[in-house]
Amino acid sequence: MDNTLNGERALLRRVAALCGIEPRYEDGWGREQDVEDDTLKALLSALGYWAETPKDLLNILDELAERSCRNAVDPVHVVPEGTYPVAVVLTLPEPLAYGQYRWHLRREDGSESQGEGFLAALPGLEAMDHGGRSYLRRLLYLWVRVSCGYHDLEVHLQGPHGESVARQRLIIVPHRAYLPEALRGDRKLWGLTGQLYSVRSERNWGIGSFSDLKALIDWAADLGAAFVGINPLGLLFPEDPSKVSPYGPSSRRFLQPWYIDVEAVPEFEECEEVRRWCGEKDFQEACCVARESSLVDYDRVWAMQRRALQRLFHHFCEHHLKTASERAQKFLRFVAMEGKDLEDYGVFHALDAHFRALNAAVWGWPLWPKAYQDKASDAVSRFASEHRDAVTFHQYLAWIAREQLASCGHRSWERGLAVGLYGDLPVGVDPAGLDTWLDPDSYARDVRVGAPPDDFNPNGQEWGVCPWIPQRLRQRAYEPFVAMLRANMREFGALRMDHVMGLMRQYWIPAGKDPRSGAYVRYPLQELLGIVLLESERNQCVIVGEDLGTVPQRIREAMKEAGLFGCRLCFFERMEDGTFPPPSHYPTQSMASFATHDLPTLEGFWQGTDLRLRRRLQLYPSAQVRRALARRRVADKKALRVLLRSWGYHEEPGPTQKERKKEEQRLAPLRAAALYRYLAASGSKLLAVSLEDLCGMIDQVNVPGTVHEHPNWRRKLPLPLKTLQEHPRVRAIVEAVVEQRP
């Protein structure tokens, strides 16, 4: 019996590995972990394979073998620039392998090349047998020059039973990512980063808007900064303002409409009804409450915005669409350019609003009536026809949001920011959101992406988002991946790719399981990275890879070779003896910062607020871990004091508690300035100065492992933008940075 079980386990692990699931992995402490059998079976199911019995596993092996012989060419071939000739692998049933071939290449620019010959004359690779048939692999060389881009190859195969046609998307990619002139040579740059929703201003309605982003760009330009970095702006759930994490988007291609500045919409100046409503006492009071609140009240804010935007849309329909005005033509061009996906975007949100109005517990499309879960169904088509105004309203919101973000992008270029806007791309999407409804077969909707246990998160992490199925993505020649990259690079001069290790592997956790019960699933690194480089070059967008946590050495090497910037956090950087490293320790090809949104701010770190919060919320797996982290914090603060003495910071605490408190108020901005002086002197080409640290915020933006226990993604900056620009602490930090990076 034991031998039988061992044989079944070995077979399960073999099948899992062939499907890209790693049966074991190293945790954050370097210990080998075997993946549970149930996890392997659940992940095989998520990939589309039933794997409950040994017979099922043998069927999977047979299916994999059959799939390797199914197509004469792979659906996609990603090739580095300069490769000559381009080699294409042909997989041919034996009778066909002795026929004739003719190939035709249509380049992206419309130019064409072609060739022909006898298949038997091509160099041979291995032979295979499957299903009683023999297959031969041969190499077809394309002796033509092909530049970077997306090209279409057709191979016509003439055999004893007639002609067949095999098609392949040929993608030629550069060797390195785009690098602007300002980052070449020895020059080092810096910029401001923060959460757009958290920005306070006199004109916004209780949430930072695209107009506030413009103001940030202007301020950054005045300071001599090179970029302004913001949280992901991807579409969330307008009908459910409780879902506020920018890293759990409904879509990574469309924008969240609550960043729209209603008063900056051109129709606002034309529509007396809306202006009059905005001037009423009730609105002004509600807006004042939302603006003065320390937390973003998403329900209140979106209710005000939506009401105003619906009235502006009605005005747009009456005064522009009906008269075919120039502005209406701009909208119609946008609709045509975005195509079918924008139509489906509008239908999705009209359906979402419809079903939520019937039952507020219907939180996403998997709970809609079955007929509406398929975007191509007759029921969905009828609904779209019957609710055309609702569909068009959401398309209007998508247009306005893109218009206003584009205006911000243009402002960054007009003001001469050396890099421009610095965007952020999440690693996955919400399983009940727009992207999964548009393309459900491409996503593993029954798993969640996360991370195994490590020092910082001993329980592991589950991020609530689902990933692409790598095999399905490849079958579609990576078209969804390309569309996502383009949507996120369009207005940006730099893009942060959250969890860049996801280009090589992602930690999948079966839905409902503990984060410790996951496994890594492999992705085609060289192909995905090559496409990132191609889109980076085409969109002139610097790529910053978030490479924190457990990072395979292969990723580090690939990033370096490809010209991607890594992330280096002062919070984590230590020498072997626990001291902070000298500035030269930071690699040139990196973005330096103190921390991230998932870590304590500088003041929170110094005061230990994060440790006390984690204890109160019972986020420690044991008292032993809690005490160890507390001891480490004491040591870290001591090491930081030693470091900052060389950068202009000295402590002389007063003898009494009252005097110590007063002295701490004086020391805090000096300590912050010294820290950023040190980071500015580092070897990193890029430095991010967070708005949270500029303001002296104590509470962190997001506490991993919590949802409702902490006001994640809601906390505003303590100072309005106008005051922030003149604050002594801000001036001290900025002067320290400019001193090192003039």
N, C-alpha and C positions, 0 to 999 in steps of 0.2 A: 504493500500500500504506500509506504514512504517513497519507494522508487517511482511509483506512478505519480504521486503528488509532485515530486521533484521534477519529473519529466514534464508535467503540465506547466509548472512554474517556469521552467526553462523555455518552453515553447511560447508562453505568454510574454516573457521578456524579449525573446527573439522577435516576435511579431511587433511588439511595442517599439523596439528599436528601429525596425524596418519602416515603421509608420512615423518615425521622427520623435517618439517619446523616449526620453532617457530613463531607464529603469532604476538608476541610482544617481545621486548628486552629492556634492559637498555643501554642508550648511555654512553659516557665517563663521563658524569656529574651525573650519577645515575638516570636519568629521564626515566620513562617508555615511550616507543614509540610503537604505533600500526603500524603494517606493512600494507601497502596499498593493497587493493584487487587485483589490477593489478599485483603487485609484486608477491603475492601468486600464482596467476594463471600462471604467466610466469615461476615461479620456479617449479610448479607442471608439467608444460609442459617439462621443462628441465629434470625432473625425468622420463618422459615418459608417463604422464597422461594428457589427454585433459580435461580441467576444465572450460569451458566457461559458461555452463548452470547448473542449479540445477540437471537436469537429468544426466549430465556428472559426477557431484559430487557423485550422488548415484551409478553410474556405478563404480566409483573408489572404493567406500566402498565395493561394491559387489566383485570387483576384489581382494581387499586386503583380504577379508574373504576367497575367493576361494584359494588365494595363501597360506594362513596359513594352508590349508588342503591338498594342492597339493602333498607334499612330505612326505614320512613316517619319514624321518629324515632331519634335517637342513643340508645344504651342508658343513658346517664347525662348529666345536665345539672347542673353545679355553678354556683350563682348566689349572689352576695353578698347578705347580709341587707339588707332595705330596698328591693330592686329591685321596682318596681311600674310597670306590670304585668310579669309574667314572660313572656318571649318564647320560644316553642318553635318550632324550625325543622321544617317538614314537607317531606319529599321524596316526590313523588307522580308515578306514571306519568300521562301527560297525560289519558287518559279519566277517571281517578279524581279528577283535580284540579278537576273541575267537579261533583263530587257533594256529599254532605252529610257533616258531621262531628258527633260528640258526644264531649265529653271529660269525664272523671271523675277527680277528684283525691282520693285518700285520704291524709290527713295522718298523721303518726306518732302523734298522740294519738287517732286514730280518727275525728276529724271529717272531713266530706266536703264537696266543692264540685263543681259540674258546670255545663256549658254546652253549647250546640249552635249550629249555623248552616250556611251554605253555604260550601264551600271557595273558590268563585270570588270571594267577597266579602273574602277575607283578602288582606292586602298580599303582593305577589309579589316574589320575589327572582330569581335567575338561572335560565335554562332550560338543560337539558343534553340531550345525545343519547348513547345508549350501546346497543350491540347492536341497532341498528335501531329503538329506541324513544325517545320523547321524555319527559323528566321536567321537572317544574316544582317550584320550591321556594317555599313560602309560609310566612308568619309567623302562628302562632297565639298570640294574647295571652291570658294568664290574668289576668283583672281581679279577682283575689282576693288577700288578704294571706296570705302564707305565712311562718311563723316558722322559725327555725333548726332543722334536723333532716333526717331522711331520709324522704321522701315518695314515694308511688307514683302515677304519672300513667298513665291509659289514654286513648288516642284511638281512638274507633270511627269507621271510615271507610266510608261507604256509597257504592258505585259501581255501574256497570252489571252487574257480575258478583257482587253480593252485598256482605256486610260483612266487613271485616277489622279486627283490633285491633292497635294498636301500643302498646308499653309502654316506659316510661322511669322510671328512678330519678331523682327531682328532689331534689337536695341543696342546702339553703340554709345558707350558712356565715357566721360573723361576720367582721368586718373585722380584728379583732386577737386575739391570743392572750390567754389568761388571765393576769392579773397580781394577785397577792395584795395585800391592804391594806398589808402591811409593805414592799412595794417601790414604793408610790406616794409621791409627794412627794420629799423630799431624802434619805431614809434610805438608807444603804448597808449591805449585809450581807456576811457571810463564812461559810465552812464548811470542813469537813474533807473531803478526797478521798483515795481509795486503792484498792488491790486487796483485795477481801475475802479471797481465798484466802491472802494474805500475812500476815494478822493472826495473831499468836501469843497464846495464852492458856493458862492452867493447865488448862482443861477440854477444849479441843478435841483432836481425834484426829490432829493433824498438818496441818490445813487450817482456815482461818478459816471459821466457821459462821454461821448465822443468829443464833445466840445471841451470838456475838462482835459481830455487827452491832448487836444490841440494846445491848450494852455500849458500843459506839462512839457510839450515839445518846445514851445517858445521859451520857457524858463530854462530848459536844458541847453538850448542853443545859446542863451545869454550867458550861461555858466561856462560854456566851452565843452560841454559833454558831447559824446559821440553817438549816444543812443538813448532811447527810452524803452524799457522793458515792461511788459504787462502780462497779467495772467491770461490763460486761454480765453478767447472770446467766442468760442463755438456755441452753437445752439444748445440750450438746455430744454426746459419744459415750460413754455409760457403759460400753459394752463395749470401748472402745478409749481408755483413759486417756492414751495418748500424744498425742491430739489435744486440746491444752489452750488454744488461743487463744480467748479469749472473743469475738473478732471474726470467727471462722469457725464460727458455730453450726450445729448440725443443725436447730434451730428457733428462731425469734424469738418464739414464743408460749408455750412451755413452759419450765420452769426446770430447771437442772442439779442433779441430786439430791445431788451430793457436798457441797453447802452445808448439807444437813440436819444438825442437831444430834441425833444418835441418842438421846442421853440426855434430850432435851427432848420426845421423842415420848411421848404419854400412855401408850402400851402398854409403854414401858420400865419404868415403875414397877409395872405389873401382872405383868410376865413375869419370874419368878424365874430361869428358865433363862438368859435373856440377861444378867441382872445377875450371875449366878454366873459365866458365861463371861467377862464383862468384868472380873471380879475375879481371874481366873486369872493366874498368873505370866507365862505366855507372852504373853498379850494385853497385860498391863501393860508388859512389856519392849518389845514391838513398838510399842505406842502411844508409849512414851517415846522410842524411836528416831525415829519419825515426827515427834514433837513437837519434838525437839531439832535435827533436821536444818535446815540453812540453806536447803534447797530443798524444795518440796513434792514428796513421793514419791507421785504420784497413784496408781500401781499398788498400793502397799502400803495407802494410806489407803482407796481404794475397795474393796479386797478385804476389809478389816476392816468397813467400813460396810455393804457389801452383805450380808456374812454375818449381821451383826446385824439388818439391816432385813428380811431374809428370815425370820428367826425371829420378829421382831415381827409381820410380816404373817401368819405361820401362827397366832400367838396371836390376832391381830385376827379372822381367819376363824373360829377355834374359839369365841372368847368374845364376839364382837360380831356378825359377819355371820350366824352360825347362830342367834343369839338375837334378831336384829333390834333390837339395843340402840339407845339414843339416838345413840351415836357412829357406829354403822353407818348410821343414818339420815342423819347429816351427810355421810358418804362417798357414799351413794347420791344425795343431792341434788347433790353436786358432780359426780358422774358424769352425772346428768341435765342439769345446767346446761351442762357442757362438750360434751355431745352426741357426735355421730359422730366428731368429730376426736379426742376422748379415747379412744374405742374403737380407732380406727386407730393412735393413739399407742401403746397397749398392744400391739397386734398387731405393729406395726413393731419394737418392741424385743424382743418374744418371738422374732420371725423373725431379727432381728439376732444375738441370743444363740445361736439354734439353728444358723445357718450358720457363725458364727465358731467354734463348738465343733467343727463338722465340718472346718473349714479356716480357720486363723487368717489366711490371706492374703486372705480375702473381706472387704474393708475397707468395703463399702457396698452398698446395694441394687442399683446397676447391675451388680454381679457375682453377684447371686443368680440362681438358675435363672429363666428367662424367665417362667414361670407365676406367680412370686411378685413380679414387678416391677410388676404392676398390682394396686392395692389392692382392686379390685372383682372380681378373678378368683375362680373357684370354688376354686382351690387355696388361696388366702388365706383364704377363708371356712371351708374345711374345717380348715385349720391353726388358725384362731382357736377353733373349736369343740373341737378336740382338745387345745388347750393353754390352756384357759380360766384356770387358776390363774396361769400365767405372764403372761397378758394383764392379769389383775386386779392382780397384784403391781406391775406398772409403773404402772397407774392409781393404786394406793395411794401409790407414790413421788411421783407428780405432785401428789396431794392433800396429802401431808405437806409437801412443799416449798412449795406455795402457802399452806398454813396458817401455816407458820413465817414466810414473808415478810410475809404479812398482819399477823401479830403485830408484826413490826418496824415496819410502816407505822403501825399503831395506837400503838405506843410513841412514834414521832416526833411524833404529834399530841398524845398525852397529855403529853409533856414540853414541849410548846409551841415546837417548832422552827418558826420563821417560814415556812420553805419546806418542810422535811421531808426525805424521802429524795430523792436526786438520782440517777436511773438513767441508763443508757447504752444506746442502740439502734444495733446494727451496721448497716452499709449493705447487706449481702448475706448469703447462707447458703451452707453447704457443698453442692456439687452432689450429694453422695452421702448427704445427710441426710434427716431426717424431712419437712421442709417440701416438698422437691422430690418425695418419694415421694407425699405427700398430693395434690400438685397439679403434676404434671410439666409439663403443657402451658403453665403460666403463667411458667415460668422458662427463660431462655436458658442451658441447661446446658452448652453447648459454648463458652461464653466465660467470662472472668474479669474482674472489676472491678478497676481500678487507677488509676494516674495517670501522665501522661507525664513525661519528664525535667524536672527543675528543679534549682535550686541545691543543695537538700539531698539529692536523690536523682538524681544525673546519669544513672543507668541506667534511670530510671523505676521504677514500682512495680506489682507484681501481687499482689493481696491474697488470692488463692485462693478467692474467693467468687463465686457467680454471681448475676445480677440478675433482677428481674422483666422480662418483655417488656411494654413500656408499652401496646401495642395490646391485648394479652390482658387486662391489668389493667383497662383501660377497658371492654372488652366485658363484664366481670363487675361493672361499676358500682363498682369499687374495693373490693368486699367483703373480699378478703384483706388489703388495706392497712388498712382500718378495724379488722378483727379484730386485726391485729398491734399497731396503736397502742393499742387498749384493753387488751390484755394487758400492755403496757409502761407504762401510765399508772395502772393500777389501784391500786397501793400507793404511788405516788410523787407528790411535790409538784413535781418538776422532772424534765425528761428531756432528756438530751443526744442530739441526732441526729447520729451520726457522718457526716461528709462530707455536710453538708446540701445542697451543690451538686447532689447526686443527685436532688433534687426537680425539677431543671431539665435536667440532663444527666449522663450517666455515661460514663466512659472504659472502653470494652469492648475486651478483648484476646482474640483467638481462642485457644482452649486450645492450649498448647504453643508459642505464639509469644512472642517477646521483648516486654517491656512497651513498647518503642519502636514496635512495630508494631500500634498500636491506633487507635481512633477514638472520637469522642464520639457518643453516641446520645441524642437528645432525649427528654425526658419532659414531660408537661403540667403545668408549674409551678403555674399559678394553680389548677388543680383539686386537685392533690395538697396544695398549701399550704393551700387553703381547708379541706380535710378535716382537716389537722393542727390548724388553728385551732378547728374545731368540736369535735374530741375534746379539745383542750387546755381549752376552756371547760367542757365537760361533766365532765371528770375533774379540773378545777381543778389543772391541771398546767402550770407554767412551761416554755417551750421554749427550749433553748439549742442553737443551730446551730453545729456545728464547721465554721467557714468559714476553714480554713487552706489554704495552698497557692495554686494558681491559681484565683482566685475571680472569676467574671464580675460586672461592675458591676450587672447586672440582679438578681443574687442579693442583693447588698448592699442595693439599693434595696427589693426585695421584703421582706427581713427587717426593715428599719427600719419600713416601712409596716405590717407585720403584727405588730410588737411582739415579734419573736424576738430573743433575746440572742445576740450573736456571741461569739467567743472571741478574746482578746488575750493573747499570750504575751510575757512579758518577753524570752524567748530570741530572738524575732524582731523585736521593736519597736525601730526605729532611726530617727534623723533622717537627713537626706541626707548630713550630714558624718560619719556613723557613730556619733555619740553617742547615749546613751539619752535618750528624751524626758522632759519634765517630766510629773508625774502627770496634769495636765489634758489631756494628749494622748490618754489612754485614753477612748474614747467611753462615755457613760453607759449605753447599752444593750448592755453586754457583761459577760462573765465574765473577770476577769483572773486569771492564774496565771503561775508561772515557766515551766513547760514542760508536756509531756504524757507519757504512757507511752512514746511512740515517740522521745523526746528524752532527753538526759542530765539527771540530777538536778542540783541546784545544785552539790553537791560534785563530781560527776562532770564537770560543765562546768568548774569551777575547776581541777581537777587534770588535765584533758585526757584522762581515762580513755576517753571515747567515741572520740576521735581515734585513740588508740593501738589500741583494739579494732578499729576499722574498718580500720586498716592491717594488723593481724595477720590479719584475716579476708579481706583482699584485696577490700574492698568499694568501693574507689576505682576509677573508670574509668581513671585515669591518675595518674602521679606529679605531673603539673602541678596537677591538681585537689587532690590531697592536700596539696601545699605551699601552695596558695592558701588552703585551709581552715585550715591551721595558722597562717598569717600572720594570717588574720582572727581567730582565737581570741586571739592575743596582743593584737591591737587591741581586741577586745571586752572582755577583762579589764582593760585599761588604762582603757577608757571606763567600765566598771562601777566601778572604784576611784574615779574622779572623781565619778561620780554619788552613790555611797554616802557620800562625805564629808559631804554635806548631810543625811544620815539617820543619823548617829551612828556611822560606821565610819571608823577611821583605822588605817593600817598602820605599824608601826615594827619591821620584821624585825630579828632579832638578827644579829650579825656572823658567827657560826659556823654550820655546818650543823646541829649539835645544837640550838643556840639557836633557829635558824629553824624547826626542826621543832616545838619546844616552843611557840614563839610562834604557829605556824600552828594548833596545837590550841586555843590560847586565842582566836585570831581567828575561827575558822570559825563558831562560834555567833553571834558579834557581827556577822559579815558577813551571815549568814542573817537575823538579826533586823532589820538595817538594810534588807536587800532587801525583806523582807515589810512593814516599816514604810512603805517607798516605795510598794509595790503597794497597801497598805491606804489610802494617801492618794490613790490614783488616782481618776479620775472614774468608773471602772466601778462599776455598782451592786452587782455580785457579785464576790467574791474567793474563789478556791479555794486552800486551804493544804494541800499534799500531805503525806500521812503519811511519804512517802519523804524529803522535805526536813526534816520535823520530826525524823526519826531520824538525819539526816545520812548517808543511804545514798549510796554512790558509784556502784554499778552500776545501769544503767537497767533498767526493767521489760521492755522489748522492743526489739530491734535490728532495724529493717526490713531486709529482704533476707536474713535468716537464718531457719532453722527449727531444725536440730539443732546448729548451730555455737555457739550461745549458749543458756543456760538461760532462754529467754523464757517469761514467764508462770509461773515457778516460784519465783522468789526471794522469800523471806520478809523481813519487816521484821526488823532486827537486834535490836529490843527488844520484849519482850512488852508487851501492852497495859497491864498494871498498872504496869510500870516506866516505860513511855512517859509516862504521865500525870504522873509526878513528876520527869522528867528535866530538868536545868538548861537544856539547849538548847531543849527543847520550851517550857519556861516563858518563856524569853527571846523566842522567836518569837511565842508567843501574846500575851504582854504588849505587844509591839510592835504587833500587829494590833489588839488591843482599845484601845490608846491612840488609834488613828486611827478605829476603828469601834466605839465603846463600845456 
